[in-house]
Amino acid sequence: MTATRSLPLAGIRILDFSQVQFGPMATQILADFGAEVTKVERPKLGDISRSIDVRSSGIEDSASFLAVNRNKRSLVLDMKDPRAMGIVHQLLEKTDVIVMNFRAGVAERMGLGYDSLQEKYPGLIYASGTGFGETGPMKNMGGQDMAIQSFSGSTWHNRDGAGRPGIFPIPFIDFGAGMALVQGILMALIERSSSGKGQRVDVSLLDTSLFAQMNEYTQWMMRRFEINWERDNLVGSFKTSDGWVNIVGLFRPDPLEAVCDALGIDSLTNRPEYATSKLQMQNRESLWSILDNELSKFTTDEAVQRLSASGVLCAPVLDYDEVLAHPQVINNDMIRTVNHPMAGTIKVIDNPIRMSAAASRDYSPAPLLGQHSEEILTELGYSSSAIEELRTEGLVSSPSRPSFA
């Protein structure tokens, strides 16, 4: 019989002071694969994201919080009380990684600066997420995904036909930065296994956004040319008889000819106004009108089958319900069901990382505010009476509904 292997991060302890999306997404990835994450939250309110996008009286925490905080324990501490630092230091004695996303100077004022912690805990990995970086003229500025989109050039790059800049409505910079923070933490853990020493890991939203645009920026710095795969190629969404299909006319010498072949019409490249890719983009509006008319003769499924058979990259434009019900998504097992103590059964999106030695993972729901305070303090050696005294004095709190007032 093959012995059951533990999850790859079993035994790694993380003290998590981060909130909203960037940091919590990173610590959730680590928790999904076995790390023990203790989330330190403020009394009454907790993580800011607990009060974002609340839509149901049955779910006291927002979907945004539930989405990125599973497999963690919540400890409520009033960090304004000097005694809270005593508890934090007790936790740090057995902590491998501390994660935070405070503005510059806040951690130092709290007594959680890198220099002071490194001296006392030389093996500690100090992971910090910021908006603009730990140094520089904007280090004190708060960062947020959509604001960083604007600052980093991606909003300018996403201009519509009238030149109006557009913000992408999904926080991909937050998630990209979270992934980068995970990579930095894992590399620091590997390095520590040989050196025995911790180090500082810094990731900023600004740097992540620039990194995500490396193709565009490299082209711009080399040739002052703006790459726009959608605007400069036969790429777009076209109406079918029952929906939409997205055509990605790339990686072929003449994608328009292949599209025309798929639709059973004479090649539009024979017309002088569409003879070259450059002319096709110059006359994009009229070309799109023709393709809309031709594709409207087919259902989305028919259009996808025809285009695929002609070697054209394409995909149906699916809404959320269609995506969730799609056989491929079901096959990939990307939807997890967890039982939340207040919300009941909820569904969340699973981790995209697949590991053969960690195929079976049990998930616990995102914690209630302060749900594990007593449990964690008991593990630190506090008696029931001592915990009750701390609770009475407001230093810690038991499970509660966050106050959004």
TIVOVO-601202 format. One record per residue (C-alpha): residue number from 1; residue in one letter; y, z, x. Coordinates in Angstrom, 2 decimals, decimal comma, m for minus. Each point is the difference from the previous one (the first is absolute). Layout:
BEGIN
<NUM; a; <Y; Z; X>>;
...
//
This chain:
BEGIN
<1; m; <0,00; 0,00; 0,00>>;
<2; t; <3,45; m0,94; 1,33>>;
<3; a; <2,33; 2,98; 0,42>>;
<4; t; <3,17; m0,09; m2,09>>;
<5; r; <3,01; m0,73; 2,18>>;
<6; s; <3,21; 1,91; m0,59>>;
<7; l; <3,23; m1,84; m0,73>>;
<8; p; <1,71; m1,22; 3,20>>;
<9; l; <2,94; 2,42; m0,24>>;
<10; a; <m1,97; 3,08; m1,09>>;
<11; g; <1,31; 3,03; 1,84>>;
<12; i; <3,51; m1,42; 0,54>>;
<13; r; <2,63; 2,27; m1,53>>;
<14; i; <3,37; m1,34; m1,09>>;
<15; l; <3,07; 1,95; m1,07>>;
<16; d; <2,02; m2,33; m2,19>>;
<17; f; <3,71; 0,57; m0,66>>;
<18; s; <0,63; m3,59; m1,09>>;
<19; q; <0,88; m1,16; m3,48>>;
<20; v; <0,61; m3,04; m2,25>>;
<21; q; <m1,98; m3,08; 1,28>>;
<22; f; <0,04; m0,70; 3,75>>;
<23; g; <m1,43; 3,28; 1,36>>;
<24; p; <m2,24; 0,94; m2,95>>;
<25; m; <m1,64; m3,43; 0,01>>;
<26; a; <m0,82; 0,47; 3,69>>;
<27; t; <m1,48; 3,46; m0,49>>;
<28; q; <m1,99; m1,17; m3,02>>;
<29; i; <m1,68; m2,69; 2,12>>;
<30; l; <m0,96; 2,68; 2,52>>;
<31; a; <m1,19; 2,31; m2,78>>;
<32; d; <m2,09; m2,79; m1,55>>;
<33; f; <m2,04; m0,04; 3,19>>;
<34; g; <m0,55; 3,70; 0,37>>;
<35; a; <3,16; 1,56; 1,45>>;
<36; e; <0,96; 3,35; m1,53>>;
<37; v; <3,60; m0,42; m1,18>>;
<38; t; <2,14; 2,96; m1,00>>;
<39; k; <3,11; m1,17; m1,83>>;
<40; v; <2,91; 2,43; 0,31>>;
<41; e; <2,38; m0,21; m2,98>>;
<42; r; <3,16; 1,64; m1,25>>;
<43; p; <m0,09; 2,52; m2,84>>;
<44; k; <0,50; m1,30; m3,55>>;
<45; l; <0,67; m3,67; 0,85>>;
<46; g; <m2,49; m0,78; 2,76>>;
<47; d; <m0,18; m3,54; 1,34>>;
<48; i; <2,90; m2,06; m1,38>>;
<49; s; <m2,44; m2,63; m1,21>>;
<50; r; <m1,56; 2,44; m2,48>>;
<51; s; <3,02; m0,64; m2,24>>;
<52; i; <0,26; m3,78; 0,47>>;
<53; d; <m1,04; m2,36; m2,83>>;
<54; v; <m1,48; 2,67; m2,28>>;
<55; r; <m0,98; m1,87; m3,16>>;
<56; s; <m2,51; 2,23; m1,76>>;
<57; s; <0,22; 3,60; m1,16>>;
<58; g; <m3,70; 0,25; 0,81>>;
<59; i; <0,60; m0,62; 3,69>>;
<60; e; <2,41; 2,49; 1,48>>;
<61; d; <0,15; m1,83; 3,33>>;
<62; s; <1,08; m3,60; 0,34>>;
<63; a; <m2,39; m2,86; 0,61>>;
<64; s; <1,71; m0,50; 3,36>>;
<65; f; <m1,01; 3,50; 1,08>>;
<66; l; <m3,55; m0,30; m1,37>>;
<67; a; <m0,45; m3,32; 1,79>>;
<68; v; <0,59; 1,24; 3,57>>;
<69; n; <m0,95; 3,68; 0,09>>;
<70; r; <m3,71; 0,23; m0,77>>;
<71; n; <m2,40; 2,02; 2,16>>;
<72; k; <2,73; 2,46; 1,05>>;
<73; r; <0,67; 3,69; m0,52>>;
<74; s; <3,42; 1,18; m1,15>>;
<75; l; <1,63; 3,07; 1,50>>;
<76; v; <3,38; 1,02; m1,39>>;
<77; l; <2,25; 1,76; 2,52>>;
<78; d; <3,67; 0,87; m0,22>>;
<79; m; <1,00; m1,20; 3,45>>;
<80; k; <3,43; 1,60; m0,43>>;
<81; d; <m1,76; 3,36; 0,37>>;
<82; p; <m0,52; 0,80; 3,72>>;
<83; r; <m3,43; 1,47; m0,79>>;
<84; a; <m1,25; m3,45; m1,04>>;
<85; m; <0,10; m1,08; 3,64>>;
<86; g; <m2,50; 2,73; 0,80>>;
<87; i; <m2,47; m1,60; m2,40>>;
<88; v; <0,76; m3,46; 1,39>>;
<89; h; <m0,70; 1,19; 3,54>>;
<90; q; <m3,29; 1,53; m1,11>>;
<91; l; <m0,95; m3,40; m1,38>>;
<92; l; <1,21; m1,80; 3,13>>;
<93; e; <m2,38; 2,00; 2,15>>;
<94; k; <m2,85; m2,02; m1,53>>;
<95; t; <1,91; m3,23; m0,71>>;
<96; d; <m0,62; m3,31; 1,75>>;
<97; v; <2,84; m2,03; m1,52>>;
<98; i; <3,30; 0,92; m1,63>>;
<99; v; <1,63; m2,73; m2,13>>;
<100; m; <3,60; m0,01; m1,23>>;
<101; n; <2,72; m2,40; m1,09>>;
<102; f; <3,13; 2,14; 0,18>>;
<103; r; <3,39; m1,38; 0,92>>;
<104; a; <1,01; 0,46; 3,63>>;
<105; g; <0,70; 3,64; 0,87>>;
<106; v; <m1,61; 1,54; m3,09>>;
<107; a; <m3,31; 0,82; 1,71>>;
<108; e; <1,86; 1,60; 2,92>>;
<109; r; <2,06; 2,18; m2,34>>;
<110; m; <m3,21; 1,11; m1,72>>;
<111; g; <m1,58; 0,92; 3,33>>;
<112; l; <m2,40; m2,96; m0,17>>;
<113; g; <1,53; m2,16; 2,73>>;
<114; y; <m2,33; m1,87; 2,33>>;
<115; d; <1,07; 1,74; 3,21>>;
<116; s; <m0,54; 3,51; m1,33>>;
<117; l; <m3,36; m0,81; m1,61>>;
<118; q; <m1,26; m1,96; 3,01>>;
<119; e; <0,58; 2,96; 2,26>>;
<120; k; <m1,91; 2,37; m2,27>>;
<121; y; <m2,71; m2,44; m1,14>>;
<122; p; <m0,56; m2,48; 2,85>>;
<123; g; <m2,85; m1,76; m1,80>>;
<124; l; <2,00; m0,60; m3,19>>;
<125; i; <0,72; m3,58; m1,07>>;
<126; y; <3,48; m0,16; m1,48>>;
<127; a; <0,34; m2,95; m2,41>>;
<128; s; <3,46; m0,79; m1,29>>;
<129; g; <1,17; m2,64; m2,44>>;
<130; t; <3,67; m0,94; m0,36>>;
<131; g; <2,12; m2,66; m1,63>>;
<132; f; <1,80; m1,37; 3,03>>;
<133; g; <m1,46; 1,79; 3,03>>;
<134; e; <0,22; 3,32; 1,81>>;
<135; t; <3,01; m1,07; 2,08>>;
<136; g; <2,94; m2,35; m0,36>>;
<137; p; <3,14; m0,20; m2,17>>;
<138; m; <m1,94; 0,04; m3,29>>;
<139; k; <m2,53; 2,72; 0,80>>;
<140; n; <1,54; 2,33; m2,61>>;
<141; m; <m0,21; m2,57; m2,80>>;
<142; g; <m2,67; 0,40; m2,63>>;
<143; g; <m2,34; m2,96; m0,33>>;
<144; q; <m1,55; m1,54; m3,08>>;
<145; d; <m2,10; m3,13; m0,33>>;
<146; m; <2,41; m2,17; m1,99>>;
<147; a; <3,00; 1,08; 2,07>>;
<148; i; <m1,90; m0,84; 3,18>>;
<149; q; <m0,90; m3,39; m1,48>>;
<150; s; <3,72; m0,71; m0,22>>;
<151; f; <0,83; 1,37; 3,45>>;
<152; s; <m2,88; m1,74; 1,80>>;
<153; g; <0,67; m3,55; m1,16>>;
<154; s; <m2,84; m0,42; m2,48>>;
<155; t; <2,29; 0,13; m3,06>>;
<156; w; <2,25; m2,67; 1,56>>;
<157; h; <m3,10; m2,04; 0,80>>;
<158; n; <m1,12; 0,25; m3,63>>;
<159; r; <3,00; m1,93; m1,41>>;
<160; d; <m0,37; m1,98; m3,20>>;
<161; g; <1,28; m3,55; m0,54>>;
<162; a; <3,49; 1,30; m0,69>>;
<163; g; <0,02; 2,04; 3,19>>;
<164; r; <m0,36; 3,39; m1,70>>;
<165; p; <m2,01; 2,41; 2,21>>;
<166; g; <m3,11; 1,46; m1,65>>;
<167; i; <m1,79; 3,32; 0,47>>;
<168; f; <m3,77; m0,02; m0,21>>;
<169; p; <m1,00; 2,59; m2,65>>;
<170; i; <m3,09; 1,37; 1,76>>;
<171; p; <0,61; 2,53; 2,84>>;
<172; f; <m1,94; m1,91; 2,65>>;
<173; i; <2,16; 1,35; 2,84>>;
<174; d; <m0,91; 3,56; m0,98>>;
<175; f; <m3,67; m0,93; m0,05>>;
<176; g; <0,19; m1,98; 3,23>>;
<177; a; <1,70; 2,92; 1,72>>;
<178; g; <m2,65; 2,35; m1,34>>;
<179; m; <m2,73; m2,22; 1,44>>;
<180; a; <1,83; m0,09; 3,35>>;
<181; l; <0,30; 3,79; m0,02>>;
<182; v; <m3,76; 0,29; m0,58>>;
<183; q; <m0,67; m2,32; 2,94>>;
<184; g; <2,30; 2,04; 2,24>>;
<185; i; <m1,68; 3,26; m1,01>>;
<186; l; <m3,48; m1,39; 0,59>>;
<187; m; <0,98; m1,36; 3,43>>;
<188; a; <1,52; 3,38; 0,90>>;
<189; l; <m3,22; 1,75; m1,05>>;
<190; i; <m2,03; m2,36; 2,18>>;
<191; e; <2,32; 0,56; 2,97>>;
<192; r; <m0,15; 3,76; m0,51>>;
<193; s; <m3,80; m0,09; 0,20>>;
<194; s; <0,34; m0,86; 3,71>>;
<195; s; <3,32; 1,63; 0,97>>;
<196; g; <m0,24; 3,09; m2,20>>;
<197; k; <3,70; m0,40; m0,76>>;
<198; g; <1,86; m0,88; m3,17>>;
<199; q; <3,02; m2,28; m0,21>>;
<200; r; <2,73; m1,18; m2,29>>;
<201; v; <m0,58; m2,99; m2,30>>;
<202; d; <3,09; m1,55; m1,59>>;
<203; v; <0,12; m2,79; m2,60>>;
<204; s; <3,11; m1,20; m1,81>>;
<205; l; <0,36; m2,15; m3,10>>;
<206; l; <2,51; m2,22; 1,80>>;
<207; d; <m2,35; m0,73; 2,91>>;
<208; t; <m2,87; m0,62; m2,41>>;
<209; s; <2,03; m2,53; m1,97>>;
<210; l; <1,01; m1,84; 3,17>>;
<211; f; <m3,64; 0,01; 1,13>>;
<212; a; <m1,07; m1,47; m3,35>>;
<213; q; <2,47; m2,85; 0,57>>;
<214; m; <m1,09; m0,73; 3,57>>;
<215; n; <m0,65; m3,69; m0,72>>;
<216; e; <3,37; m0,45; m1,65>>;
<217; y; <1,96; 1,89; 2,66>>;
<218; t; <m1,77; m1,68; 2,92>>;
<219; q; <0,78; m3,43; m1,44>>;
<220; w; <3,60; 1,05; m0,66>>;
<221; m; <0,54; 1,37; 3,52>>;
<222; m; <m1,61; m3,05; 1,62>>;
<223; r; <1,53; m2,77; m2,07>>;
<224; r; <2,43; 1,52; m2,52>>;
<225; f; <m2,29; m1,39; m2,68>>;
<226; e; <m0,88; 1,93; m3,14>>;
<227; i; <m3,66; m0,21; m0,98>>;
<228; n; <m0,55; 0,16; m3,74>>;
<229; w; <m3,56; m0,94; m0,91>>;
<230; e; <0,72; m0,13; m3,70>>;
<231; r; <3,36; m1,75; 0,06>>;
<232; d; <m0,89; m2,61; 2,65>>;
<233; n; <m3,45; m1,02; m1,20>>;
<234; l; <m1,82; m1,08; m3,12>>;
<235; v; <m0,50; 3,59; m1,06>>;
<236; g; <0,76; 1,27; m3,49>>;
<237; s; <m1,19; 1,07; m3,43>>;
<238; f; <m0,55; m2,64; m2,65>>;
<239; k; <m0,55; 0,31; m3,75>>;
<240; t; <m3,41; m0,89; m1,37>>;
<241; s; <m0,98; m0,32; m3,65>>;
<242; d; <m0,95; 3,70; m0,15>>;
<243; g; <1,66; 1,69; 2,97>>;
<244; w; <1,08; m0,64; 3,56>>;
<245; v; <m1,54; m1,25; 3,22>>;
<246; n; <1,40; 0,51; 3,48>>;
<247; i; <m0,34; m2,91; 2,41>>;
<248; v; <0,14; 0,67; 3,75>>;
<249; g; <0,45; m3,43; 1,55>>;
<250; l; <m0,52; 1,00; 3,63>>;
<251; f; <m2,38; m0,96; 2,83>>;
<252; r; <m0,41; m3,59; m1,16>>;
<253; p; <1,75; m3,12; 1,35>>;
<254; d; <1,05; m1,09; m3,49>>;
<255; p; <m0,51; 2,76; m2,60>>;
<256; l; <1,85; m1,91; m2,73>>;
<257; e; <m2,47; m2,88; 0,23>>;
<258; a; <m2,88; 2,48; m0,37>>;
<259; v; <1,68; 1,62; m3,03>>;
<260; c; <0,47; m3,41; m1,63>>;
<261; d; <m3,65; m0,82; 0,68>>;
<262; a; <m1,02; 3,26; m1,69>>;
<263; l; <2,12; m0,82; m3,05>>;
<264; g; <m1,30; m3,56; m0,25>>;
<265; i; <3,39; m1,68; 0,40>>;
<266; d; <1,37; m2,56; 2,45>>;
<267; s; <1,24; 1,60; 3,18>>;
<268; l; <3,64; 0,99; m0,32>>;
<269; t; <0,38; m0,52; 3,74>>;
<270; n; <0,18; m3,74; m0,79>>;
<271; r; <3,40; 0,60; m1,55>>;
<272; p; <2,83; m0,18; 2,54>>;
<273; e; <1,54; 3,29; m1,13>>;
<274; y; <m3,26; 1,88; 0,75>>;
<275; a; <m1,25; m2,01; 2,96>>;
<276; t; <0,25; 2,87; 2,51>>;
<277; s; <m0,20; 3,78; m0,14>>;
<278; k; <3,69; 0,21; 0,79>>;
<279; l; <0,89; m2,34; m2,87>>;
<280; q; <m2,32; 1,91; m2,33>>;
<281; m; <1,91; 3,20; 0,70>>;
<282; q; <3,36; m1,75; m0,33>>;
<283; n; <m1,10; m1,25; m3,41>>;
<284; r; <m1,88; 3,15; m0,87>>;
<285; e; <1,43; 0,41; m3,50>>;
<286; s; <m1,11; m3,41; m1,25>>;
<287; l; <m3,36; 0,28; 1,77>>;
<288; w; <m0,66; 3,40; m1,55>>;
<289; s; <0,83; m1,44; m3,44>>;
<290; i; <m2,62; m2,72; 0,43>>;
<291; l; <m2,65; 2,46; 1,22>>;
<292; d; <0,78; 2,40; m2,85>>;
<293; n; <m0,51; m2,81; m2,49>>;
<294; e; <m3,28; m1,14; 1,56>>;
<295; l; <m1,46; 3,51; 0,42>>;
<296; s; <0,87; 0,91; m3,60>>;
<297; k; <m2,73; m2,43; m1,05>>;
<298; f; <m2,66; 2,37; 1,38>>;
<299; t; <m0,98; 3,59; m0,52>>;
<300; t; <0,45; 2,30; 2,95>>;
<301; d; <m3,74; 0,03; 0,70>>;
<302; e; <m0,14; m3,80; m0,12>>;
<303; a; <3,00; m0,29; 2,33>>;
<304; v; <m1,51; 2,42; 2,51>>;
<305; q; <m3,34; m1,85; m0,04>>;
<306; r; <1,67; m3,39; 0,50>>;
<307; l; <2,36; 1,16; 2,75>>;
<308; s; <m2,73; 1,89; 1,85>>;
<309; a; <m2,30; m3,03; m0,15>>;
<310; s; <2,73; m2,03; 1,71>>;
<311; g; <0,39; 2,61; 2,72>>;
<312; v; <3,31; 1,39; m1,24>>;
<313; l; <0,53; 3,74; 0,42>>;
<314; c; <0,79; 1,45; m3,40>>;
<315; a; <m0,48; 3,02; m2,25>>;
<316; p; <0,60; 0,93; m3,62>>;
<317; v; <2,98; 2,25; m0,63>>;
<318; l; <m1,66; 3,10; m1,46>>;
<319; d; <1,60; 2,92; m1,78>>;
<320; y; <m1,11; 3,58; 0,74>>;
<321; d; <m2,60; 0,13; m2,78>>;
<322; e; <m1,52; m3,28; 1,16>>;
<323; v; <m0,16; 1,24; 3,58>>;
<324; l; <m1,68; 3,27; m0,95>>;
<325; a; <m2,60; m1,81; m2,10>>;
<326; h; <m0,70; m2,72; 2,55>>;
<327; p; <m3,63; m0,12; 1,23>>;
<328; q; <1,12; m0,16; 3,65>>;
<329; v; <2,14; 3,14; m0,30>>;
<330; i; <m2,86; 1,75; m1,79>>;
<331; n; <m2,41; m1,17; 2,69>>;
<332; n; <2,31; 1,37; 2,71>>;
<333; d; <m0,11; 3,41; m1,72>>;
<334; m; <3,74; 0,51; 0,45>>;
<335; i; <0,47; 2,22; m3,06>>;
<336; r; <m0,88; 3,67; 0,31>>;
<337; t; <m0,25; 2,48; m2,86>>;
<338; v; <0,98; 3,62; 0,63>>;
<339; n; <0,24; 2,97; m2,33>>;
<340; h; <3,43; 1,60; 0,05>>;
<341; p; <0,32; 3,58; m1,33>>;
<342; m; <3,02; m0,88; m2,14>>;
<343; a; <m0,15; m3,76; m0,50>>;
<344; g; <m3,72; m0,25; m0,61>>;
<345; t; <m1,82; m3,07; 1,22>>;
<346; i; <2,30; m2,32; 1,95>>;
<347; k; <m0,60; m3,18; 1,94>>;
<348; v; <1,47; m0,62; 3,43>>;
<349; i; <m0,15; m2,78; 2,57>>;
<350; d; <m2,52; 0,61; 2,77>>;
<351; n; <0,50; m0,25; 3,74>>;
<352; p; <m0,45; m3,61; 1,18>>;
<353; i; <m1,80; 1,03; 3,21>>;
<354; r; <m3,75; m0,43; m0,17>>;
<355; m; <m2,26; 1,74; 2,53>>;
<356; s; <m3,79; m0,24; m0,11>>;
<357; a; <m0,38; 3,58; 1,26>>;
<358; a; <2,48; 1,34; m2,57>>;
<359; a; <m0,97; m2,01; m3,05>>;
<360; s; <m0,41; 3,05; m2,24>>;
<361; r; <3,12; 2,13; m0,38>>;
<362; d; <0,80; 2,56; m2,69>>;
<363; y; <3,63; 0,12; m1,11>>;
<364; s; <1,92; 2,93; m1,40>>;
<365; p; <3,15; m0,63; m2,06>>;
<366; a; <3,53; 0,58; 1,22>>;
<367; p; <0,57; 3,77; m0,07>>;
<368; l; <2,08; 1,98; m2,43>>;
<369; l; <3,09; 1,52; 1,54>>;
<370; g; <m1,21; 3,01; 2,00>>;
<371; q; <m3,57; m0,44; m1,23>>;
<372; h; <m1,53; 1,19; 3,27>>;
<373; s; <2,57; 2,56; 1,14>>;
<374; e; <m2,26; 3,00; m0,58>>;
<375; e; <m3,04; m1,74; 1,45>>;
<376; i; <1,84; m0,93; 3,20>>;
<377; l; <1,56; 3,44; 0,46>>;
<378; t; <m3,40; 1,62; m0,52>>;
<379; e; <m1,40; m2,20; 2,77>>;
<380; l; <2,82; 1,25; 2,24>>;
<381; g; <m1,12; 3,57; m0,63>>;
<382; y; <2,46; 1,12; m2,67>>;
<383; s; <m1,34; 2,51; m2,51>>;
<384; s; <0,38; m0,43; m3,75>>;
<385; s; <2,65; 2,71; m0,09>>;
<386; a; <1,94; m1,60; 2,88>>;
<387; i; <m0,09; m3,39; m1,75>>;
<388; e; <1,17; 1,58; m3,24>>;
<389; e; <2,88; 1,63; 1,84>>;
<390; l; <1,03; m3,32; 1,55>>;
<391; r; <m0,22; m1,63; m3,43>>;
<392; t; <2,11; 2,72; m1,61>>;
<393; e; <2,64; m0,41; 2,68>>;
<394; g; <0,09; m3,75; m0,56>>;
<395; l; <m1,19; m1,02; 3,47>>;
<396; v; <m3,09; m1,79; m1,34>>;
<397; s; <m1,07; m1,09; m3,47>>;
<398; s; <m3,19; m0,60; m1,93>>;
<399; p; <m0,94; m3,20; m1,84>>;
<400; s; <2,83; m1,08; m2,23>>;
<401; r; <1,60; m2,92; m1,71>>;
<402; p; <2,91; m1,33; 2,04>>;
<403; s; <3,43; 0,63; m1,47>>;
<404; f; <1,80; m3,31; m0,32>>;
<405; a; <3,22; 1,49; m1,33>>;
//
